[in-house]
Every structure is written in C-alpha cells, then in structure tokens.
C-alpha cells in the first residue's frame, strides 16, 4: 500500500487472502538487497505471480528455487519475472516477460482463461452482480449488436453472448485479447485504443441500433470516443467507472443524447475510499421535425439542452412566433428572433 509514494508495511493484510499473506512473508525472508534484486512490485493475478524488476538486466534468480514448493502448496500456478526499467505508476511493459516456474495461463472460478497481466476485480461476486444488472437492463435481442469497450479477458463478452448477441470487443492489452479469444471465440475482439477503432465500430453497427458497454480505466472515455458517441448514440449504455471525476465529466458530455436511468455503487475495493459505479443510460427520444420557416429537417430533444433554452426571446417575439408558426424552428431560424444568453 502506498501513500505519497511511501511504502507502508502491512504484515498481515486484512484484504488479501491468507495464501497471499503467507507468500509475502516467506518471500520477504529470502529477498536479497535491492542492489542485487531491484524489486519494484509483486503483482498477483489470482493464481499467477509476477515479480516486477526495475532494471533492464536480469538479476540472479536462483534463490527463488526454494520458493517453488511453497508456491505450489499455496495453490499458485505461475511465477513470472518482468523487467521494466521505467516502472512507476505503470507497472507493466509489453515485453521482457519470463516464466520461471509453472504454467503461463490459469482458469478462474467460472472457467475463464487469464494470464499474469490480466486484470480482475478483487471480489468476483460483485463484478458478476454488476454484469447481471447491465445484462437485464440491456434486454439484448438475438443478433442484436453490442460494443464492449475495454473488454479485458472476456468476462463481459461472454455474458453478452448468452443472449446470442453480435459482440465487438476493443482492448489494448495483448494478453487479455489472447485470453478473450479463447474464452469467447464467437466474439470479435480487436486490439488497440478505443479511439483508434472507431472506423471498425462504425462498420460494425452499419447504422443499426446498438448497445454499448464501457469499463474504462481511471482516465475515463477518450475524447474521440465521446465525440463519436454524440454522433452515433447507442440505444442503451452501461458505464462501469472507477473514478467519480471522469465519470461526471463524461456524463456531462453525453447528457444531450443519453438519460441516466440508474446509479449503482459497488464496493469493489473494501477498506479503501474507492467505489466502483455502474451507470445505466438510455437514449433520449428524438423528435424528427421540419422547420416551418426554412423547410430544414432537424431533431428536437424536448429538454433543457435544446438550443431554444440557450436563447433569449423577448415577449413580443415569442408572441409573434406563436402566431406565425405552429411548431419549433430550427436553430438558425430561431436565432433571428433572439439574442444569445450571456
């Protein structure tokens, strides 16, 4: 646990399982000085352990042999060495991985394959509950289309396939994509930043109605993705966020086209101040209208975000509009009767 970059020792962490605590205690007993073994992090993904070394050169590791029987007894299945000379807040690099004991992949409690860099929620039951809530909200029809952004190793993709939906997943981590293709072979999974896969998302939806699920990192949705969503809003969307700040930012930008249906907090990180939040959103009803003044077609949202709410119309002009037209004017024509609000 860190606070202001200071490492705080917790001999028996109440959040970790006992097998993790026992491994940490025994590993500490044989750990060489930092000069010989520059350990930055110990990362444990369920049954896969990774030792992250802050160096380009592989250190002497023969001392680890004495740990192998303990690791096996505690139920772990893989021990990795990862060289990352620039590690800080970013723990992993894409290369310099070496399996030094065990096997490279494991399976979780529901049979999903994962590797040492795979992300998983600390409390799988809560994550499963959040996915079920989104699934029930979506009511995906067979052959319905759903885009899953930041799709990980496929736990959410597998859920959407229960409805026989057509699924497109976007993920940046190569290992997660390899596992997702094993876990959900029926889904299409593309590697890259979500913003770089916008052309493939457009090709996937082909102007059809679609659903969106997003579980982004703390930085939230990329600005390019937000802009694309304003042009191609989904019928329904579920947004699982680990940052209240970026969640608020993104929802404000999407509020013109999507309405929040429910907000559900989840304590995925017990004993900390962090709360995961699932937001369920539904597309707003858009009225297709024709401007009675110029004949231009436009969409009206019937809410506080409509352009008519940002313009000042004098009582005299309002009376004139009501007498001359029976319906809304487009933005350009309405500006002729009003002044912009300060």
C-alpha positions as CSV (number, residue, x, y, z in Angstrom):
1,X,0.0,0.0,0.0
2,X,1.4,3.4,-0.9
3,X,0.6,6.9,0.3
4,X,2.5,9.8,-1.2
5,X,5.0,7.3,-2.6
6,X,5.9,6.0,0.8
7,X,5.6,2.2,1.2
8,X,3.7,1.2,4.3
9,X,4.3,-2.3,5.5
10,X,1.2,-4.4,6.4
11,X,2.4,-7.8,7.7
12,X,-1.0,-9.5,7.5
13,X,-3.1,-7.5,5.2
14,X,-6.8,-8.0,6.1
15,X,-7.9,-7.5,2.5
16,X,-5.6,-10.2,0.9
17,X,-6.2,-13.9,1.2
18,X,-4.1,-15.9,3.6
19,X,-2.2,-17.6,0.8
20,X,-1.1,-14.2,-0.5
21,X,0.0,-13.1,3.0
22,X,1.9,-16.3,3.6
23,X,3.7,-16.0,0.3
24,X,4.6,-12.4,1.1
25,X,6.0,-13.3,4.5
26,X,8.1,-16.2,3.2
27,X,9.3,-14.2,0.1
28,X,10.5,-11.4,2.3
29,X,12.7,-13.7,4.3
30,X,14.8,-14.6,1.3
31,X,14.6,-11.4,-0.6
32,X,18.1,-10.1,-1.4
33,X,19.1,-6.4,-1.0
34,X,17.7,-4.0,-3.6
35,X,21.1,-3.6,-5.2
36,X,21.2,-7.3,-6.2
37,X,17.4,-7.7,-6.8
38,X,15.7,-4.3,-7.6
39,X,12.2,-5.5,-6.9
40,X,9.6,-2.7,-7.6
41,X,6.3,-4.7,-7.2
42,X,4.9,-8.1,-6.6
43,X,1.8,-8.4,-8.7
44,X,-0.6,-11.3,-8.1
45,X,-3.4,-12.0,-10.6
46,X,-5.3,-14.8,-8.8
47,X,-3.0,-17.8,-9.3
48,X,-0.3,-16.0,-11.3
49,X,2.6,-14.2,-9.5
50,X,4.8,-11.6,-11.2
51,X,7.9,-10.1,-9.8
52,X,8.5,-6.7,-11.5
53,X,12.2,-5.7,-11.6
54,X,13.1,-2.1,-12.2
55,X,16.1,-2.8,-14.4
56,X,17.0,-3.7,-18.0
57,X,19.3,-6.5,-16.9
58,X,18.0,-9.8,-15.5
59,X,19.2,-10.3,-11.9
60,X,20.4,-13.5,-10.3
61,X,17.2,-15.6,-9.5
62,X,18.5,-18.9,-8.3
63,X,17.4,-18.0,-4.8
64,X,13.8,-18.3,-5.9
65,X,14.1,-22.1,-6.4
66,X,13.4,-22.5,-2.7
67,X,10.1,-20.9,-3.1
68,X,8.7,-23.3,-5.7
69,X,7.3,-25.9,-3.3
70,X,5.7,-23.2,-1.2
71,X,4.1,-21.6,-4.3
72,X,2.7,-24.9,-5.4
73,X,1.4,-25.7,-1.9
74,X,-0.4,-22.3,-1.7
75,X,-2.2,-23.0,-5.0
76,X,-0.4,-20.6,-7.3
77,X,0.2,-21.9,-10.8
78,X,2.7,-19.5,-12.4
79,X,5.7,-17.4,-11.3
80,X,7.0,-14.7,-13.7
81,X,9.9,-12.3,-13.9
82,X,9.1,-9.0,-15.7
83,X,11.8,-6.4,-16.4
84,X,10.5,-2.9,-16.5
85,X,13.3,-0.3,-16.1
86,X,10.8,2.6,-16.1
87,X,8.1,1.2,-13.9
88,X,6.3,3.6,-11.7
89,X,2.6,4.0,-11.7
90,X,2.6,2.0,-14.9
91,X,3.6,-1.4,-13.6
92,X,3.8,-3.4,-16.9
93,X,5.6,-3.1,-20.2
94,X,4.7,-5.1,-23.3
95,X,7.9,-7.1,-23.4
96,X,10.6,-8.7,-21.2
97,X,8.4,-11.4,-19.6
98,X,9.9,-14.7,-18.5
99,X,8.0,-17.6,-16.9
100,X,10.4,-19.1,-14.3
101,X,8.0,-21.7,-12.8
102,X,4.7,-23.3,-13.5
103,X,2.4,-22.7,-16.5
104,X,1.6,-19.4,-18.3
105,X,-2.2,-19.4,-18.1
106,X,-4.8,-20.3,-15.4
107,X,-8.6,-20.5,-15.2
108,X,-10.7,-18.7,-12.8
109,X,-13.7,-20.0,-10.8
110,X,-16.1,-19.7,-13.8
111,X,-13.6,-21.3,-16.3
112,X,-12.2,-18.1,-17.9
113,X,-8.6,-18.3,-19.0
114,X,-6.3,-15.5,-17.8
115,X,-2.6,-14.7,-17.6
116,X,-0.2,-12.8,-15.3
117,X,-1.1,-9.3,-16.6
118,X,-4.8,-9.9,-16.6
119,X,-7.0,-7.5,-14.6
120,X,-9.7,-9.0,-12.4
121,X,-11.9,-7.5,-9.8
122,X,-11.0,-8.2,-6.2
123,X,-14.5,-9.5,-5.4
124,X,-15.7,-11.6,-8.4
125,X,-19.2,-12.0,-7.0
126,X,-19.8,-8.2,-7.0
127,X,-18.5,-7.9,-10.6
128,X,-20.8,-10.7,-11.6
129,X,-23.7,-8.9,-10.0
130,X,-22.9,-5.7,-11.9
131,X,-22.7,-7.5,-15.2
132,X,-26.1,-9.2,-14.5
133,X,-27.6,-5.8,-13.7
134,X,-26.4,-4.4,-17.0
135,X,-27.5,-7.6,-18.8
136,X,-31.0,-7.3,-17.5
137,X,-31.1,-3.7,-18.4
138,X,-29.9,-4.3,-22.0
139,X,-32.5,-7.0,-22.9
140,X,-30.4,-7.9,-25.9
141,X,-32.3,-9.5,-28.7
142,X,-30.8,-12.4,-30.7
143,X,-28.4,-10.9,-33.3
144,X,-28.6,-7.6,-31.5
145,X,-25.3,-5.6,-31.7
146,X,-23.3,-4.6,-28.7
147,X,-19.9,-2.9,-28.5
148,X,-17.8,-3.7,-25.4
149,X,-15.0,-1.1,-24.8
150,X,-12.0,-2.1,-22.7
151,X,-13.3,-5.7,-22.7
152,X,-10.5,-7.4,-20.8
153,X,-10.2,-11.2,-21.0
154,X,-13.8,-11.6,-22.0
155,X,-15.9,-11.9,-18.8
156,X,-18.4,-9.3,-20.1
157,X,-18.2,-10.5,-23.7
158,X,-19.2,-14.0,-22.5
159,X,-22.2,-12.5,-20.7
160,X,-23.5,-10.7,-23.8
161,X,-23.1,-13.9,-25.8
162,X,-25.7,-15.6,-23.5
163,X,-28.3,-13.6,-25.5
164,X,-26.8,-14.7,-28.8
165,X,-25.9,-11.1,-29.5
166,X,-23.3,-10.0,-32.1
167,X,-20.3,-8.8,-30.0
168,X,-17.4,-6.5,-30.8
169,X,-14.8,-6.1,-28.1
170,X,-12.0,-3.4,-28.0
171,X,-9.0,-4.0,-25.7
172,X,-5.4,-2.6,-25.6
173,X,-3.6,-5.4,-23.7
174,X,-2.4,-8.2,-26.0
175,X,-2.5,-10.9,-23.3
176,X,-6.1,-10.0,-22.5
177,X,-7.1,-10.3,-26.2
178,X,-5.4,-13.8,-26.4
179,X,-7.4,-14.9,-23.4
180,X,-10.6,-13.4,-24.7
181,X,-10.4,-15.2,-28.0
182,X,-10.1,-18.5,-26.0
183,X,-12.9,-17.6,-23.6
184,X,-15.4,-16.2,-26.2
185,X,-14.4,-17.5,-29.6
186,X,-17.7,-16.3,-31.1
187,X,-16.9,-12.6,-30.3
188,X,-14.8,-10.3,-32.5
189,X,-12.1,-8.7,-30.4
190,X,-9.8,-6.0,-31.8
191,X,-6.6,-4.7,-30.2
192,X,-5.9,-1.0,-29.8
193,X,-7.1,2.2,-28.2
194,X,-10.9,2.6,-28.5
195,X,-10.4,5.9,-30.3
196,X,-8.3,4.1,-33.0
197,X,-11.0,1.5,-33.6
198,X,-13.8,4.0,-34.4
199,X,-13.8,3.0,-38.1
200,X,-14.3,-0.6,-37.2
201,X,-17.1,0.3,-34.7
202,X,-18.9,2.3,-37.5
203,X,-18.5,-0.7,-39.8
204,X,-19.9,-3.0,-37.1
205,X,-23.1,-1.0,-36.4
206,X,-23.8,-0.1,-40.0
207,X,-26.3,2.5,-38.9
208,X,-28.2,-0.2,-37.0
209,X,-29.4,0.2,-33.4
210,X,-26.8,-0.9,-30.9
211,X,-25.9,-1.2,-27.2
212,X,-22.7,-0.1,-25.6
213,X,-20.8,-1.4,-22.5
214,X,-17.8,0.5,-21.2
215,X,-15.4,-0.3,-18.4
216,X,-12.6,2.2,-18.9
217,X,-9.6,2.9,-16.8
218,X,-9.5,5.7,-14.3
219,X,-8.9,8.2,-17.1
220,X,-12.4,7.6,-18.5
221,X,-13.6,7.5,-22.0
222,X,-11.3,9.0,-24.6
223,X,-12.5,12.4,-26.0
224,X,-12.6,11.0,-29.5
225,X,-14.9,8.2,-28.3
226,X,-17.2,10.7,-26.6
227,X,-17.4,12.7,-29.8
228,X,-18.2,9.6,-31.8
229,X,-21.0,8.7,-29.3
230,X,-22.6,12.1,-29.8
231,X,-22.9,11.3,-33.5
232,X,-23.8,7.6,-33.1
233,X,-25.6,7.4,-29.7
234,X,-26.5,3.8,-28.6
235,X,-30.0,2.8,-27.6
236,X,-28.7,1.8,-24.2
237,X,-25.4,2.1,-22.5
238,X,-23.8,0.8,-19.3
239,X,-20.8,2.6,-17.9
240,X,-18.8,0.9,-15.1
241,X,-16.5,3.6,-13.7
242,X,-13.7,3.6,-11.1
243,X,-13.4,7.4,-11.0
244,X,-16.2,9.7,-10.0
245,X,-14.4,12.7,-11.5
246,X,-14.0,11.3,-15.0
247,X,-17.5,9.7,-14.8
248,X,-19.0,13.1,-14.2
249,X,-17.0,14.7,-17.0
250,X,-18.1,12.0,-19.5
251,X,-21.8,12.0,-18.4
252,X,-22.0,15.8,-18.8
253,X,-20.8,15.4,-22.4
254,X,-23.3,12.6,-23.1
255,X,-26.3,14.2,-21.4
256,X,-27.7,15.7,-24.5
257,X,-28.4,12.3,-26.0
258,X,-28.5,9.8,-23.1
259,X,-30.6,9.8,-20.0
260,X,-29.4,8.3,-16.7
261,X,-31.8,5.5,-15.7
262,X,-30.0,4.3,-12.6
263,X,-26.8,4.7,-10.5
264,X,-25.4,1.7,-8.5
265,X,-22.3,1.9,-6.4
266,X,-20.2,-1.2,-5.7
267,X,-17.6,-1.7,-3.0
268,X,-15.1,-3.5,-5.2
269,X,-12.2,-2.2,-3.0
270,X,-13.2,-2.8,0.6
271,X,-11.3,-0.9,3.2
272,X,-10.4,1.9,0.8
273,X,-12.1,5.2,-0.3
274,X,-12.6,3.9,-3.8
275,X,-16.1,3.0,-5.1
276,X,-16.9,1.5,-8.5
277,X,-20.1,2.9,-10.0
278,X,-22.4,1.4,-12.6
279,X,-24.4,3.9,-14.6
280,X,-27.2,2.7,-16.8
281,X,-28.2,5.1,-19.6
282,X,-30.9,5.1,-22.2
283,X,-31.1,7.1,-25.5
284,X,-33.5,10.1,-25.3
285,X,-36.4,10.2,-27.6
286,X,-35.6,12.4,-30.5
287,X,-38.5,14.1,-32.4
288,X,-37.8,14.4,-36.1
289,X,-39.1,17.8,-37.2
290,X,-39.2,20.1,-40.2
291,X,-38.6,23.8,-39.7
292,X,-41.8,25.6,-40.8
293,X,-39.8,28.6,-41.8
294,X,-37.0,27.3,-44.0
295,X,-38.0,23.6,-44.5
296,X,-34.8,22.2,-43.0
297,X,-35.1,18.8,-41.1
298,X,-33.8,18.6,-37.6
299,X,-34.0,16.7,-34.3
300,X,-35.5,18.0,-31.1
301,X,-34.8,16.5,-27.7
302,X,-37.6,18.2,-25.8
303,X,-35.4,19.0,-22.8
304,X,-33.2,21.7,-21.2
305,X,-30.3,21.0,-23.6
306,X,-32.3,22.1,-26.7
307,X,-30.9,25.3,-28.3
308,X,-34.2,27.1,-27.6
309,X,-33.2,27.0,-23.9
310,X,-29.9,28.9,-24.6
311,X,-31.6,31.8,-26.4
312,X,-33.3,34.9,-25.0
313,X,-36.6,35.6,-26.8
314,X,-38.5,38.8,-25.9
315,X,-42.2,38.5,-25.0
316,X,-43.0,40.4,-28.3
317,X,-41.1,37.9,-30.4
318,X,-42.4,35.0,-28.5
319,X,-46.0,36.2,-29.3
320,X,-45.1,36.7,-32.9
321,X,-43.6,33.2,-33.2
322,X,-46.7,31.6,-31.7
323,X,-48.9,33.5,-34.2
324,X,-46.9,32.7,-37.3
325,X,-45.7,29.1,-36.6
326,X,-47.3,26.1,-35.1
327,X,-44.1,24.2,-34.3
328,X,-40.4,24.6,-33.5
329,X,-38.0,26.4,-35.7
330,X,-34.5,25.1,-36.5
331,X,-31.6,26.7,-34.6
332,X,-30.6,29.0,-37.4
333,X,-34.1,30.5,-37.9
334,X,-34.8,30.8,-34.2
335,X,-31.6,32.9,-33.8
336,X,-33.2,35.5,-36.0
337,X,-35.8,36.1,-33.2
338,X,-33.5,36.0,-30.2
339,X,-30.3,37.1,-28.5
340,X,-27.8,34.7,-27.1
341,X,-27.8,34.3,-23.3
342,X,-24.7,35.7,-21.5
